[in-house]
Amino acid sequence: MTYRIGIDLGGTKIEIAALMPDGSLAHRVRVPTPQDYGRTIDTIAGLVQDAEARLGPAHGIGIGIPGTISPATGLVKNANSERLNGNPFDKDLEAKLGRPVRVSNDANCFAMSEAADGAGAGAHCVFGVIIGTGCGGGIVIDGKVLEGRHHIAGEWGHTPLPWPRMEEMPLRRCWCGKPGCLETYIAGPALAAEADGPGARDAGSVPARAAAGEERAIRALAIHADRLARGLAMIVNILDPDVIVLGGGLSNLDHLYTDLPGLMKPYIISDTFDTPVVRNKHGDSSGVRGAAWLWPAP
């Protein structure tokens, strides 16, 4: 059986899937993520061994992680699962499995999945956005992830909020230590704080409250959409993608798909603007599917 293995390494769960050449899933398992680096490596290796015991040897193994491998040091950097940082994750896993693996940022894997056979299929340039508890992005051009010289391409969550307004000053300080990072304005906790005050982090109830007419929730959603529009307009001005695909928990906000194009347009340096902003096709399976797509077809 010819198939590729994809693995999505998250902060709370590890998912493995066997992806067939036609994009169908032949195997899928989720387990809790160990809170220890060595056990994480052992768990992933065990999942691969179990999958291959069922299906035979895989054509390739791809893994999405919440960070990236530094091309300078070969060690993980920028991972919010901090136990990964400073470790040669790909080399340790290769030693455990006895074969090569391909590792990329989880937002890159999301973009890869949606570009391969999702909402961005057939597009030359896809910008994939994840907006949930944090925010990130991935760029796929002609079916290949653009990693960048330092493996940070698409890290728009740590670019400044564009065109800030007076009422947004002084700029918020991000966990990374810099002021004004876009993540602090458009991720889920930012929306929650806008609706319910400092310290609020769960925005799950905000859409229903807005639909019921609560003014504070309505205003919070409007402010959030405006800030997201400014962030995406900056991407269009720099990258000019053929399509923008939204993922993560906040991609389920229906009004974004009707409101964002009009909100973005005033900031686009062009006589016309028609870049589609679309919902993802594969939902929470995009990460694991995209990790498998890191390997070319056999």
C-alpha positions in Angstrom: 0.0 0.0 0.0 1.4 3.4 -1.1 0.8 6.1 1.5 2.4 9.0 3.4 2.3 9.5 7.1 1.5 12.9 8.6 1.9 13.9 12.2 0.5 17.0 13.9 2.4 17.7 17.2 0.3 20.0 19.3 0.5 21.2 22.9 -2.3 18.9 24.1 -2.6 16.1 21.4 -0.5 14.3 18.8 -2.4 13.1 15.7 -1.1 10.7 13.1 -2.8 10.0 9.8 -2.0 7.8 6.8 -2.8 9.7 3.6 -3.4 7.8 0.4 -2.4 9.2 -3.0 -6.0 10.4 -3.7 -6.1 12.3 -0.4 -8.2 9.8 1.5 -7.3 8.8 5.1 -6.5 5.1 5.7 -5.6 5.5 9.3 -6.0 8.2 12.0 -5.2 8.2 15.7 -5.0 10.9 18.4 -3.3 10.6 21.7 -2.4 13.1 24.5 0.9 14.9 24.2 3.4 13.9 26.9 4.8 16.9 28.9 8.3 15.6 28.5 10.6 15.8 25.4 11.9 12.3 25.5 8.5 10.8 25.9 7.2 12.9 23.1 9.8 11.4 20.8 9.0 7.9 22.0 5.2 8.4 21.6 5.6 9.6 18.0 7.9 6.7 17.1 5.3 4.3 18.6 2.5 5.8 16.6 4.5 5.4 13.4 5.4 1.8 14.2 1.8 1.0 14.9 0.6 2.5 11.7 3.2 0.7 9.6 2.4 -2.6 11.4 -1.2 -2.2 10.0 -0.4 -0.7 6.6 3.1 -1.6 5.7 6.1 0.8 5.2 5.2 4.4 4.5 6.5 6.4 1.5 7.5 9.3 3.8 6.9 10.8 7.2 6.1 14.5 7.7 5.6 16.3 11.0 4.1 19.7 11.8 5.3 21.4 15.0 4.4 24.6 16.8 7.8 26.1 16.0 10.5 25.6 13.4 14.0 24.0 12.9 16.6 26.7 12.9 18.8 26.3 9.7 21.7 27.9 11.7 21.7 25.5 14.6 19.5 22.6 13.7 17.6 23.1 16.9 13.9 23.9 17.4 13.1 27.6 17.9 10.0 29.7 18.4 7.9 26.8 19.8 5.1 27.7 22.2 5.5 24.1 23.5 8.7 25.2 25.1 10.1 21.7 25.8 10.8 21.4 22.1 13.0 24.6 22.0 16.7 24.0 21.9 16.4 20.3 20.8 17.4 18.7 17.5 13.8 17.3 17.1 14.1 16.0 13.6 17.5 14.3 14.2 16.3 12.7 17.4 13.2 11.3 15.7 15.2 10.2 12.7 17.6 8.3 15.0 14.6 6.7 16.8 12.9 5.6 13.5 16.1 4.9 11.5 15.0 7.0 8.5 14.5 10.6 7.3 11.6 12.7 8.4 10.4 16.2 7.1 9.5 18.8 9.7 7.8 22.1 9.2 5.8 24.7 11.2 2.2 23.7 11.8 0.9 26.8 10.0 2.9 25.8 7.0 1.3 22.4 7.1 -2.1 24.0 7.3 -1.4 26.1 4.2 0.1 23.1 2.4 -3.0 21.0 3.1 -5.4 23.7 1.8 -3.2 24.3 -1.2 -2.9 20.6 -2.1 -6.6 19.6 -2.2 -8.4 22.1 0.0 -9.9 25.6 -0.3 -6.8 26.9 -2.2 -6.4 23.9 -4.6 -5.1 25.0 -8.0 -3.9 28.4 -6.8 -0.3 29.6 -7.6 0.2 31.3 -4.3 -1.8 30.5 -1.1 -1.5 32.3 2.2 -2.9 30.1 5.0 -3.9 31.8 8.2 -4.4 30.2 11.6 -6.2 32.4 14.1 -7.0 30.7 17.4 -5.3 31.0 20.8 -2.5 32.5 18.8 -2.0 33.4 15.2 0.3 32.3 12.4 0.6 32.0 8.7 2.1 29.8 6.0 2.9 30.4 2.3 2.7 27.8 -0.4 3.8 28.6 -4.0 3.2 26.1 -6.8 2.6 23.3 -4.3 5.7 23.9 -2.2 6.0 25.5 1.3 8.0 28.7 1.3 10.2 28.3 4.4 12.4 31.3 3.9 16.1 31.8 4.6 15.6 31.6 8.4 12.5 29.3 8.3 10.2 32.1 9.5 8.3 32.9 6.3 4.6 33.6 7.1 5.2 34.6 10.8 2.9 37.5 10.4 1.6 37.2 14.0 4.9 38.8 15.1 4.7 41.7 12.7 3.3 45.0 14.1 -0.4 45.9 13.9 -0.6 48.0 10.7 -2.0 51.5 10.6 -2.6 51.7 14.3 -5.1 54.2 15.6 -4.7 56.7 18.4 -7.0 54.7 20.7 -4.7 51.7 20.2 -1.7 53.4 21.6 0.4 52.6 23.4 0.9 49.3 21.6 0.4 46.0 23.6 3.5 44.0 24.6 3.6 40.5 23.2 4.9 37.4 25.0 7.9 37.6 22.6 8.9 40.8 24.3 8.1 43.2 21.4 5.4 45.8 21.4 2.5 45.8 18.9 2.6 42.2 17.6 -0.5 41.4 15.5 -1.1 38.3 17.6 -2.0 40.4 20.6 -4.8 42.1 18.6 -6.4 39.4 16.5 -6.0 36.0 18.3 -8.9 34.6 20.4 -7.7 36.0 23.8 -7.6 39.5 22.2 -11.2 39.2 21.0 -12.3 37.9 24.5 -10.6 40.8 26.2 -12.2 43.3 23.8 -15.6 41.9 24.8 -15.1 41.1 28.5 -12.2 43.1 29.7 -8.5 42.4 30.6 -7.9 38.9 31.7 -10.7 37.3 29.6 -9.3 34.7 27.2 -12.3 32.6 26.0 -14.1 34.2 23.1 -16.4 31.2 22.5 -19.6 33.0 23.7 -19.0 36.3 21.9 -20.6 35.5 18.5 -23.8 34.2 20.1 -24.0 37.2 22.4 -23.5 39.5 19.4 -26.3 37.7 17.5 -28.6 38.2 20.5 -27.9 42.0 20.3 -25.4 42.6 23.0 -23.7 45.8 22.1 -20.3 45.1 23.7 -20.0 41.8 21.8 -21.1 43.4 18.5 -18.5 46.1 19.0 -15.8 43.6 19.9 -16.4 41.6 16.7 -16.3 44.8 14.6 -13.0 45.9 16.1 -11.5 42.5 15.7 -12.5 42.3 12.0 -11.1 45.7 11.3 -7.7 44.7 12.9 -7.7 41.4 11.0 -8.4 43.3 7.8 -5.5 45.6 8.3 -3.2 42.6 9.0 -4.3 40.8 5.9 -4.1 43.9 3.8 -0.4 44.2 4.7 0.0 40.6 3.4 -1.7 41.4 0.1 0.6 44.5 -0.3 3.7 42.4 0.3 2.9 38.9 -1.1 -0.2 39.5 -3.3 -1.5 35.9 -2.9 -4.1 34.3 -5.2 -6.2 33.3 -2.2 -6.2 33.7 1.6 -7.5 30.6 3.5 -8.5 31.1 7.1 -8.1 28.3 9.7 -8.2 27.9 13.5 -11.1 28.5 15.9 -11.9 32.1 14.8 -12.2 31.0 11.1 -15.7 29.8 12.1 -16.8 33.5 12.4 -19.1 33.7 9.4 -19.1 37.5 9.2 -15.4 37.5 8.4 -16.0 36.2 4.8 -18.5 38.9 4.0 -16.9 41.8 5.9 -13.1 41.4 5.4 -12.8 42.2 1.6 -14.5 45.5 2.1 -12.5 46.3 5.2 -9.3 45.4 3.5 -9.8 47.3 0.3 -8.9 50.9 1.5 -5.5 49.6 2.6 -4.6 47.8 -0.7 -2.2 49.6 -3.0 -4.0 48.7 -6.2 -6.7 50.0 -8.6 -8.6 46.8 -8.0 -8.8 44.3 -5.2 -10.5 40.9 -5.6 -8.4 38.4 -3.6 -10.8 35.8 -2.2 -10.8 35.2 1.6 -12.2 31.7 2.1 -12.9 29.2 4.9 -10.7 26.1 5.1 -11.9 22.8 3.7 -10.3 20.3 5.9 -10.8 21.9 9.4 -8.7 20.4 12.2 -7.5 17.7 9.8 -5.5 20.3 7.8 -2.4 20.1 10.0 -1.9 16.4 9.8 -2.8 16.2 6.1 -0.4 19.0 5.3 2.4 17.3 7.2 1.9 14.2 5.0 1.9 16.4 1.9 5.5 17.6 2.8 6.5 14.5 0.9 5.9 14.4 -2.9 3.7 11.8 -4.5 5.5 8.4 -4.8 
